Amino acid sequence: MRHRIIFRLISLLLFTTAPAIQSQEAAPFPYPDIPDSLEQGERLPYMLSRFWENYAFDDSSAYNRTVGEQGFVDFVQLMRAADEKTACMAATVFADSVACDSRQLTFFETLMERYLSDRDSPVWNDRVYSILLNALPPSPQRRFLLRQLSGNHVGMMVSDCWFQDGQGQGKYLHECITSVTLIVFYDPSCDRCNDMLPQIKSAFPASSPVQVIYIDIFSNPDVSNHFFLPTLPALYLVNGERKVVVRDGTLDEIMESADAIITQNRTN
């Protein structure tokens, strides 16, 4: 139900001049009204700039936090649809409100981590996460997260890091990348990793033109200083120029992109 409601909210904002949700069908989050007079391009910035104006940030009750959580997910959905300038403006307005109370700041920062850093979240989005972190008061932890989030995006040179392979040999990642490469970050104690590793090995056997590098982050904790790894396993596809092609993708995404690169290389 929530996804249908927020989809209708975005549709109302972008494609009609009708007011935003007037009823409480989704949940009792106090959405602001949008004037009928606003043009299509004005509606999303208006909504984002006033999204939190009716929410009681000074109420730390469990009920109000439930309302706030629903609002936060809808807010993130709208930020994803906004351009950079509008998203940054919305984040600043939100941060000014939430930073006034340490309890609320902790609560919403927990929501940010839960919904924006988890690959399985329906609103997972590194861009929005970075924008929100930048808007909050600086702290060592936020600066560390921002450094992690800023690297290894598609088209960027993959970060170089030192690690020990399965035979205990120390290597630098860049030295190992000589062709299309799948980098698999995993933890041997992770059930999900143990379920997926056989699938990865089946998809990319030793005879595959895609080389696979497995990096155990438990044995190589420094790797987390270079890569943002909130969920494992994390799969990065890198081309022969050491540039990221797929960042923290699914196995299907990796296979599709790897096939495309190999096909292109053969035709060149």
BADOFI-234104 format. One line per field, with one value per residue (C-alpha): z negated, y, x negated; chain. Coordinates in Angstrom, 3 decimals, decimal comma. Layout:
<tinus>
Z c(Z/...)
Y c(Y/...)
X c(X/...)
unit c(A/...)
</tinus>
This chain:
<tinus>
Z c(0,000/-0,921/2,521/4,255/2,070/2,567/6,299/6,451/4,411/6,893/9,789/8,275/7,773/11,230/13,570/12,197/10,537/7,936/4,269/2,740/0,636/-1,360/-3,155/-5,678/-3,601/-3,748/-7,413/-9,520/-8,290/-8,000/-4,356/-3,449/-0,976/2,466/3,937/7,118/8,707/8,841/12,215/12,821/12,374/9,131/7,298/6,304/4,962/3,058/1,530/0,513/-1,003/-3,237/-3,654/-7,393/-8,418/-10,129/-11,741/-15,517/-15,863/-19,590/-20,129/-20,841/-21,430/-19,741/-17,790/-16,430/-15,479/-13,467/-11,687/-11,172/-9,713/-7,140/-6,329/-5,975/-3,412/-1,387/-1,688/-0,333/2,596/3,494/3,088/5,522/8,118/7,534/9,199/7,203/6,240/5,064/3,169/1,363/0,443/-0,963/-2,948/-4,470/-5,582/-7,049/-8,826/-10,363/-11,961/-13,066/-14,432/-17,163/-19,229/-19,776/-20,241/-16,963/-15,220/-16,396/-15,390/-11,868/-11,360/-12,184/-9,536/-7,039/-7,621/-7,510/-4,355/-2,357/-2,960/-2,708/0,848/0,112/-0,897/1,669/1,427/1,293/2,734/2,109/3,680/1,296/-1,635/-0,813/-0,417/-3,792/-5,560/-4,093/-5,435/-9,012/-11,483/-10,770/-12,942/-12,561/-11,791/-9,166/-7,534/-7,401/-5,788/-3,257/-2,266/-1,744/0,226/2,469/4,008/6,424/8,392/11,957/14,258/11,436/10,910/8,369/5,054/4,576/1,328/-0,166/-1,022/-1,626/0,765/-0,194/-0,284/-2,675/-0,058/-0,390/2,761/3,994/5,772/8,791/9,412/9,690/12,255/15,748/17,532/16,797/13,094/10,567/7,027/4,376/0,857/-1,644/-5,239/-5,785/-8,779/-6,666/-5,780/-2,751/-1,518/-1,948/0,035/2,873/3,280/4,991/7,406/8,216/8,776/11,029/13,055/13,369/13,386/13,801/17,584/17,684/19,374/16,248/13,481/9,949/6,866/3,523/0,585/-2,937/-4,776/-8,145/-7,481/-5,731/-7,833/-6,168/-2,978/-4,632/-4,698/-0,903/-0,069/-1,382/-2,320/-4,356/-3,064/-1,992/0,326/2,307/6,003/8,031/11,744/13,034/16,600/17,725/17,160/13,480/13,813/12,032/14,369/11,751/8,158/5,543/8,052/8,122/9,705/12,661/13,209/13,035/15,544/17,992/17,871/18,077/21,178/22,783/22,159/23,434/26,570/27,229/26,736/29,254/31,910/31,502)
Y c(0,000/2,468/2,253/2,874/5,906/7,527/6,769/8,628/11,442/11,811/11,616/14,371/16,509/16,077/15,563/17,336/20,553/18,826/19,180/16,516/13,779/15,273/12,147/10,038/6,883/6,001/6,865/9,998/11,743/15,457/16,126/19,813/21,054/22,192/25,269/24,590/27,613/26,066/24,983/21,431/22,271/24,130/21,409/19,062/21,844/23,316/19,965/19,151/22,572/22,202/18,448/18,465/21,719/19,978/17,144/17,356/17,014/17,738/14,642/11,565/9,178/5,782/6,723/9,917/8,057/5,617/8,579/10,055/6,812/6,717/10,350/9,763/6,968/9,157/12,105/9,984/8,870/12,498/13,393/10,616/12,282/15,745/17,379/18,029/21,624/20,775/17,671/19,661/22,357/19,739/18,112/21,446/22,198/18,708/18,898/22,283/20,746/17,396/18,682/20,667/17,537/14,924/12,133/12,918/13,285/9,806/8,389/9,792/8,953/5,349/5,522/6,905/3,954/1,426/2,677/4,285/2,055/-1,365/-2,703/-4,624/-1,489/-0,369/3,190/2,350/5,356/6,433/9,852/10,779/9,306/11,519/14,622/14,066/13,329/16,492/18,538/17,243/18,744/17,373/14,583/12,061/9,239/11,260/12,402/8,774/7,659/10,480/9,461/5,893/6,970/9,335/6,639/3,734/5,024/3,877/5,375/6,101/4,371/1,609/2,258/0,555/-1,330/-3,925/-7,296/-10,912/-13,485/-16,954/-18,243/-15,511/-13,586/-9,800/-7,903/-4,528/-4,638/-2,620/-5,089/-7,921/-6,282/-7,137/-7,672/-7,572/-8,356/-9,180/-8,211/-10,107/-8,712/-11,259/-12,436/-16,196/-16,030/-14,408/-16,849/-14,837/-14,878/-18,633/-19,015/-16,770/-17,754/-21,076/-19,186/-16,723/-19,530/-21,302/-18,145/-17,349/-20,587/-20,655/-20,852/-17,606/-14,561/-12,639/-12,999/-13,077/-11,706/-12,788/-10,500/-11,625/-8,369/-10,140/-10,886/-7,549/-4,923/-2,056/-2,705/-1,011/2,240/2,258/0,683/1,270/-2,242/-2,087/-5,446/-8,541/-10,009/-6,848/-7,302/-4,781/-5,227/-3,455/-3,232/-3,710/-0,012/-0,483/1,611/0,628/-0,702/-1,990/-0,792/-3,167/-4,868/-8,047/-11,169/-10,752/-7,166/-8,283/-11,107/-8,876/-6,118/-8,566/-10,190/-6,770/-5,820/-9,135/-8,948/-5,400/-6,376/-9,192/-6,935/-4,239)
X c(0,000/-2,754/-4,367/-1,047/-0,424/-3,809/-3,664/-0,356/-1,891/-4,756/-2,313/-0,200/-3,271/-4,724/-1,833/1,264/2,274/4,447/3,490/1,272/2,815/5,652/6,820/4,960/5,318/1,626/1,012/1,357/-1,786/-0,868/-1,675/-1,600/0,982/-0,163/1,562/3,517/1,885/-1,596/-2,894/-4,121/-7,804/-7,136/-5,277/-8,115/-10,411/-7,460/-6,538/-10,111/-10,712/-7,656/-7,474/-8,283/-6,614/-3,673/-5,630/-6,155/-9,922/-9,614/-7,422/-9,554/-6,648/-6,634/-3,524/-5,059/-8,216/-6,115/-4,581/-8,046/-9,369/-6,587/-7,229/-10,959/-10,475/-8,115/-10,521/-13,360/-11,210/-10,594/-14,279/-15,174/-12,932/-14,441/-17,420/-20,598/-19,770/-16,258/-17,414/-20,136/-17,627/-15,245/-18,050/-19,055/-15,492/-15,175/-18,544/-17,735/-14,651/-16,031/-19,348/-17,593/-16,941/-19,665/-17,107/-15,396/-18,741/-19,763/-16,384/-16,429/-20,078/-19,182/-16,453/-18,953/-21,236/-18,399/-16,724/-19,532/-22,551/-20,903/-20,919/-17,704/-15,810/-13,200/-14,556/-18,294/-20,133/-23,723/-23,136/-20,333/-22,281/-25,268/-23,116/-21,457/-24,745/-26,267/-23,377/-23,702/-26,184/-29,688/-31,023/-33,892/-31,452/-29,563/-32,794/-33,972/-30,705/-30,892/-34,416/-33,227/-30,169/-32,135/-34,338/-33,987/-31,031/-30,445/-33,074/-35,513/-38,837/-38,332/-40,077/-43,400/-43,791/-46,097/-44,613/-45,545/-44,175/-42,945/-46,516/-47,598/-49,578/-49,509/-48,565/-47,421/-44,090/-45,250/-48,064/-45,537/-43,253/-44,454/-41,124/-37,396/-37,283/-34,593/-35,561/-33,616/-33,712/-32,450/-32,572/-32,958/-30,614/-27,865/-25,056/-24,051/-27,646/-27,852/-24,640/-25,792/-29,447/-28,614/-26,329/-29,104/-31,618/-29,131/-28,475/-32,184/-34,214/-37,985/-37,517/-35,513/-37,074/-36,046/-38,576/-37,168/-38,912/-37,494/-38,290/-37,448/-36,717/-36,936/-40,597/-41,133/-39,321/-41,215/-39,237/-36,241/-38,216/-38,123/-34,759/-31,246/-30,108/-26,882/-25,625/-27,502/-28,426/-29,161/-29,895/-31,906/-32,584/-35,693/-36,994/-40,568/-41,247/-40,361/-37,212/-34,010/-31,327/-28,846/-28,928/-27,535/-25,278/-23,247/-24,689/-22,298/-23,487/-27,107/-26,567/-24,700/-27,329/-30,230/-28,705/-28,276/-31,908/-33,251/-31,076/-32,255/-35,893/-35,528/-34,047/-36,719)
unit c(A/A/A/A/A/A/A/A/A/A/A/A/A/A/A/A/A/A/A/A/A/A/A/A/A/A/A/A/A/A/A/A/A/A/A/A/A/A/A/A/A/A/A/A/A/A/A/A/A/A/A/A/A/A/A/A/A/A/A/A/A/A/A/A/A/A/A/A/A/A/A/A/A/A/A/A/A/A/A/A/A/A/A/A/A/A/A/A/A/A/A/A/A/A/A/A/A/A/A/A/A/A/A/A/A/A/A/A/A/A/A/A/A/A/A/A/A/A/A/A/A/A/A/A/A/A/A/A/A/A/A/A/A/A/A/A/A/A/A/A/A/A/A/A/A/A/A/A/A/A/A/A/A/A/A/A/A/A/A/A/A/A/A/A/A/A/A/A/A/A/A/A/A/A/A/A/A/A/A/A/A/A/A/A/A/A/A/A/A/A/A/A/A/A/A/A/A/A/A/A/A/A/A/A/A/A/A/A/A/A/A/A/A/A/A/A/A/A/A/A/A/A/A/A/A/A/A/A/A/A/A/A/A/A/A/A/A/A/A/A/A/A/A/A/A/A/A/A/A/A/A/A/A/A/A/A/A/A/A/A/A/A/A/A/A/A/A/A)
</tinus>
